[in-house]
Amino acid sequence: MPLGLGLAVSHSPLLYRPRDQWERIYKALVKDVPQPNRASIETADTLDSYQQRVNAGFDKLHQLLADYRPDVIVIAMSDTGRVFGPAQVPQLSVLVGDEIWGTTHYGEIGEQPAPDKRATLRVNKPVAAWLVDELTEEGFDMNVNRFFKPLGDPANGAPHSLTDPYTRIVGNLNIPVVPLFINAHKDPAITGHRMPPLGRAIAKVLSERDEKIAILGVGGLSGDPQGYLAGWVDELLDDWMLTRLRRGRSEELKTLWDVDSITVRGATREVRNWIVTAAAMEQAGARVVTSGARAGTVEYAKATVIDYIRFHHATVGTAFAYWQPK
């Protein structure tokens, strides 16, 4: 069955915390980095409106997922040193086990561990095993974990980019997952040129399954939390990337990291997960135009961008998007 729903969301701890904690989180994320003048527009009233927009974005993604009711959701994310240790960081990895867990507190912003700050997610082993086997047949060098044993941070487990969006978007729907780790942060990171083919291959191999399957890409957009440019957001870059997705042209994003720059490091590296999601959904929704001036050409599924916020307090350009093939 073809992929029927694609979702994508940016990632920052601030997005998952109450409004009254935002100032404290902002200070922890930017540290002593001088802030751009335009960050001053984020007054209390503006941040209140941002909270409403963030909630609306998450609620829309949750409702889309609830309406589609997939049997499994593939989550494309990037490890931040919690799952894989310094001795080995695979470029592409799929967990084929019973479950995956992670703590949900953020030590980097001063939060303390607690018994209730832990999430455990069921893994759909048959789909996970199928995906890793078939992607290998498609020419991708896949790493596979048969059970979850975090080596980078054994006490805290999976990255927040898995547990946070799952808790907020999936929630009580309790949909099993297939965790797909895409190396974005440990150099040499996988090239952007591999992302569109990977997404298309995911759509191809999953179309042979009987299950209803969705895919979620997590990370980015532009930003550098706790880094050299913490608090700076490249609105022009974000707009260019989102425009490619709105037009069904994720292929054009593959050159994003061909030139190394501070502006394409940090959270911007995680746009890889958006490209994979977009390419998968574009392929799943591809159709041949049968009439008109464009008859005979192929039209690809296009993203619907729910919202975009140049969100300095979150230290990342924040967007919510989805794909629904015709």
C-alpha positions as CSV (number, residue, x, y, z in Angstrom):
1,M,0.0,0.0,0.0
2,P,1.5,3.4,-1.0
3,L,2.5,5.8,1.7
4,G,-0.7,7.8,2.4
5,L,0.5,10.6,4.7
6,G,3.7,12.5,5.3
7,L,4.3,14.9,8.1
8,A,7.3,17.1,9.0
9,V,8.0,19.3,11.9
10,S,10.9,21.4,13.2
11,H,12.6,20.6,16.5
12,S,13.5,22.7,19.6
13,P,12.9,21.9,23.3
14,L,11.0,25.2,23.6
15,L,8.2,23.8,21.3
16,Y,7.4,21.2,23.9
17,R,7.4,23.3,27.0
18,P,4.8,25.7,28.6
19,R,4.8,29.4,27.6
20,D,6.0,30.5,31.0
21,Q,9.3,28.6,30.5
22,W,10.2,30.1,27.2
23,E,12.4,32.9,28.4
24,R,14.4,30.6,30.6
25,I,14.9,28.1,27.7
26,Y,15.8,30.8,25.3
27,K,18.6,32.0,27.6
28,A,19.9,28.5,28.0
29,L,19.9,27.9,24.3
30,V,21.6,31.1,23.2
31,K,24.0,31.4,26.2
32,D,26.2,34.4,25.6
33,V,25.7,34.7,21.8
34,P,24.8,38.3,20.8
35,Q,21.2,38.3,19.4
36,P,20.1,39.8,16.1
37,N,18.2,43.1,16.3
38,R,15.2,41.6,14.8
39,A,14.9,39.1,17.7
40,S,13.6,42.1,19.7
41,I,10.2,41.8,17.9
42,E,9.5,38.7,20.1
43,T,7.7,40.6,22.8
44,A,5.5,38.9,25.3
45,D,2.4,39.5,23.1
46,T,4.2,38.2,20.1
47,L,5.3,35.1,21.9
48,D,1.8,34.5,23.1
49,S,0.7,34.5,19.5
50,Y,3.5,32.1,18.6
51,Q,2.3,29.7,21.3
52,Q,-1.1,29.7,19.7
53,R,0.4,29.0,16.3
54,V,2.7,26.3,17.6
55,N,-0.3,24.6,19.3
56,A,-2.4,24.9,16.1
57,G,0.4,23.3,14.0
58,F,0.8,20.4,16.3
59,D,-3.0,19.9,16.6
60,K,-3.3,19.9,12.8
61,L,-0.6,17.2,12.4
62,H,-2.2,15.1,15.1
63,Q,-5.6,15.4,13.5
64,L,-4.2,14.4,10.1
65,L,-2.7,11.3,11.7
66,A,-5.9,10.5,13.6
67,D,-7.9,10.8,10.4
68,Y,-5.5,8.6,8.4
69,R,-5.0,6.0,11.2
70,P,-1.9,4.3,9.9
71,D,-0.8,0.9,11.2
72,V,2.8,2.2,11.6
73,I,4.7,5.5,11.2
74,V,8.3,5.7,10.0
75,I,10.1,8.5,11.9
76,A,13.2,10.0,10.1
77,M,15.4,11.7,12.7
78,S,19.1,12.4,13.5
79,D,20.9,11.1,16.6
80,T,22.6,13.8,18.8
81,G,25.1,11.4,20.4
82,R,22.6,9.5,22.6
83,V,22.1,6.3,20.6
84,F,25.5,5.9,18.9
85,G,28.8,6.3,20.7
86,P,32.0,7.9,19.4
87,A,33.3,4.5,18.1
88,Q,30.6,4.0,15.5
89,V,28.1,6.3,13.9
90,P,26.3,4.7,10.9
91,Q,25.0,6.9,8.2
92,L,21.7,5.1,8.0
93,S,20.3,2.9,10.7
94,V,17.0,1.2,11.4
95,L,16.0,-0.4,14.7
96,V,14.4,-3.8,14.3
97,G,13.5,-4.6,17.9
98,D,10.5,-4.7,20.1
99,E,10.7,-1.2,21.6
100,I,12.7,2.0,21.9
101,W,12.8,4.3,24.9
102,G,14.2,7.7,25.9
103,T,14.1,10.2,28.7
104,T,12.2,13.4,28.0
105,H,13.9,15.8,30.3
106,Y,16.5,18.3,28.8
107,G,19.7,18.4,30.8
108,E,21.1,21.1,28.6
109,I,18.4,23.5,29.7
110,G,18.7,22.6,33.4
111,E,15.9,20.0,33.7
112,Q,16.4,17.1,36.0
113,P,15.5,13.4,35.4
114,A,12.3,12.0,37.0
115,P,10.4,8.7,36.8
116,D,7.6,10.3,34.7
117,K,10.1,11.8,32.2
118,R,10.5,8.7,30.0
119,A,8.8,7.5,26.9
120,T,8.7,4.0,25.5
121,L,7.6,3.4,21.9
122,R,6.6,0.1,20.3
123,V,8.4,-0.8,17.1
124,N,6.7,-2.6,14.2
125,K,9.4,-5.3,13.7
126,P,8.0,-6.7,10.4
127,V,7.9,-3.4,8.6
128,A,11.3,-2.3,10.1
129,A,12.9,-5.6,9.0
130,W,11.3,-5.2,5.5
131,L,12.5,-1.6,5.2
132,V,16.1,-2.3,6.1
133,D,16.3,-5.4,3.9
134,E,14.7,-3.8,0.9
135,L,16.7,-0.6,1.2
136,T,19.9,-2.7,1.2
137,E,18.6,-4.3,-2.1
138,E,18.1,-0.8,-3.4
139,G,21.8,-0.1,-2.9
140,F,21.8,1.7,0.5
141,D,24.4,0.6,3.1
142,M,22.0,0.1,6.0
143,N,22.9,-0.5,9.6
144,V,20.5,-2.6,11.6
145,N,20.1,-2.8,15.4
146,R,18.3,-6.0,16.5
147,F,17.6,-4.5,20.0
148,F,17.8,-1.1,21.5
149,K,21.0,-0.5,23.5
150,P,22.1,3.1,23.5
151,L,25.8,3.5,23.5
152,G,26.3,7.3,23.4
153,D,24.1,8.0,26.5
154,P,23.0,4.7,28.1
155,A,21.0,6.5,30.8
156,N,18.8,8.6,28.5
157,G,18.3,6.5,25.4
158,A,16.7,7.8,22.2
159,P,17.0,11.4,21.1
160,H,14.3,14.0,21.9
161,S,13.6,14.3,18.2
162,L,11.9,10.9,18.5
163,T,10.2,11.1,21.9
164,D,9.0,14.7,21.8
165,P,7.1,14.7,18.4
166,Y,5.8,11.2,19.0
167,T,4.3,12.2,22.4
168,R,2.9,15.5,21.0
169,I,1.7,14.4,17.5
170,V,0.9,10.7,18.0
171,G,0.0,10.7,21.6
172,N,-2.9,8.5,22.6
173,L,-3.2,7.1,19.0
174,N,-0.4,4.7,20.2
175,I,0.9,3.9,16.7
176,P,4.0,1.7,16.5
177,V,7.0,3.2,14.9
178,V,10.0,2.3,12.6
179,P,12.9,4.5,13.8
180,L,15.1,5.6,10.9
181,F,18.3,7.3,12.0
182,I,20.0,9.6,9.4
183,N,23.4,10.8,10.4
184,A,23.4,14.6,10.2
185,H,25.6,15.7,13.0
186,K,28.7,13.5,13.1
187,D,31.1,14.3,10.3
188,P,31.4,13.0,7.7
189,A,27.6,13.2,7.6
190,I,25.7,11.6,4.8
191,T,25.6,13.7,1.7
192,G,22.5,15.6,0.8
193,H,22.7,14.0,-2.7
194,R,21.6,10.7,-1.1
195,M,18.5,12.0,0.5
196,P,16.1,12.3,-2.5
197,P,17.0,8.8,-3.8
198,L,16.6,7.4,-0.2
199,G,13.1,9.0,0.0
200,R,12.0,7.6,-3.3
201,A,13.4,4.1,-2.4
202,I,11.4,4.2,0.9
203,A,8.2,5.0,-1.0
204,K,9.0,2.2,-3.5
205,V,9.7,-0.6,-1.0
206,L,6.9,0.3,1.4
207,S,4.3,0.3,-1.4
208,E,4.6,-3.5,-1.4
209,R,3.4,-3.7,2.2
210,D,-0.3,-4.3,3.1
211,E,-0.1,-2.0,6.1
212,K,-1.2,1.7,6.1
213,I,2.0,3.6,6.6
214,A,2.8,7.2,7.3
215,I,6.2,8.9,7.5
216,L,7.3,11.8,9.8
217,G,10.5,13.9,9.3
218,V,11.8,15.7,12.3
219,G,14.4,18.5,12.7
220,G,15.6,21.9,11.7
221,L,14.9,24.2,10.0
222,S,17.7,26.8,10.0
223,G,19.3,27.5,13.4
224,D,22.2,26.6,15.7
225,P,20.9,25.9,19.3
226,Q,23.7,26.4,21.8
227,G,26.1,26.9,19.0
228,Y,28.1,29.8,17.4
229,L,24.9,31.3,15.8
230,A,22.4,30.3,18.5
231,G,19.3,32.5,18.2
232,W,20.0,33.4,14.6
233,V,17.5,32.2,12.0
234,D,18.0,32.3,8.2
235,E,14.5,33.2,7.1
236,L,15.6,33.4,3.4
237,L,17.0,29.9,3.5
238,D,13.9,28.5,5.2
239,D,11.7,30.1,2.6
240,W,13.7,28.7,-0.2
241,M,13.6,25.2,1.2
242,L,9.8,25.3,2.0
243,T,9.1,26.7,-1.5
244,R,10.9,23.7,-3.1
245,L,8.7,21.4,-1.0
246,R,5.5,23.3,-1.9
247,R,6.3,22.8,-5.6
248,G,7.2,19.1,-5.2
249,R,10.8,19.7,-6.0
250,S,12.7,18.3,-3.0
251,E,15.4,17.0,-5.5
252,E,16.7,20.6,-5.7
253,L,17.6,20.6,-2.0
254,K,20.3,17.9,-2.3
255,T,23.0,20.5,-2.9
256,L,22.4,22.3,0.4
257,W,25.6,21.0,2.0
258,D,27.8,21.1,-1.1
259,V,29.5,24.2,0.3
260,D,30.3,24.0,4.0
261,S,29.2,27.1,6.0
262,I,28.2,27.9,9.6
263,T,24.7,28.6,8.4
264,V,24.2,25.0,7.1
265,R,25.5,23.4,10.3
266,G,23.7,23.1,13.6
267,A,20.0,22.3,13.3
268,T,20.1,23.1,9.6
269,R,21.8,19.7,9.1
270,E,18.6,18.0,10.1
271,V,16.8,19.3,7.0
272,R,18.0,15.9,5.6
273,N,15.0,14.4,7.3
274,W,12.6,16.8,5.6
275,I,14.1,16.0,2.2
276,V,13.8,12.2,2.7
277,T,10.1,12.7,3.8
278,A,9.3,15.0,0.9
279,A,11.0,12.7,-1.7
280,A,9.1,9.7,-0.3
281,M,5.8,11.5,-0.5
282,E,6.4,13.0,-3.9
283,Q,7.1,9.6,-5.2
284,A,4.1,8.1,-3.5
285,G,1.9,10.7,-5.0
286,A,3.4,10.8,-8.5
287,R,1.0,10.7,-11.4
288,V,1.1,11.2,-15.1
289,V,-0.8,14.2,-16.4
290,T,-3.3,13.0,-19.0
291,S,-4.7,16.2,-20.5
292,G,-3.8,19.8,-21.2
293,A,-0.5,21.4,-22.1
294,R,1.4,19.2,-19.6
295,A,-0.1,15.9,-20.8
296,G,2.5,13.1,-20.5
297,T,4.5,14.8,-17.8
298,V,4.8,13.5,-14.3
299,E,3.3,15.6,-11.4
300,Y,4.6,14.9,-7.9
301,A,2.8,15.4,-4.6
302,K,3.4,18.8,-3.1
303,A,3.7,19.8,0.5
304,T,1.2,21.9,2.4
305,V,3.0,24.2,4.8
306,I,0.7,24.8,7.7
307,D,2.8,27.6,9.2
308,Y,6.3,29.0,9.4
309,I,7.7,31.1,12.3
310,R,11.0,32.9,12.3
311,F,11.4,31.8,15.9
312,H,14.4,33.3,17.6
313,H,13.4,32.1,21.0
314,A,13.2,28.5,19.7
315,T,16.6,29.1,18.0
316,V,15.3,27.4,14.8
317,G,13.1,28.4,12.0
318,T,9.9,26.6,12.9
319,A,7.6,25.0,10.4
320,F,4.8,22.4,10.2
321,A,4.0,20.7,6.9
322,Y,2.2,17.6,5.5
323,W,1.7,15.7,2.3
324,Q,-1.5,13.9,1.2
325,P,-1.1,12.2,-2.2
326,K,-4.1,12.5,-4.5
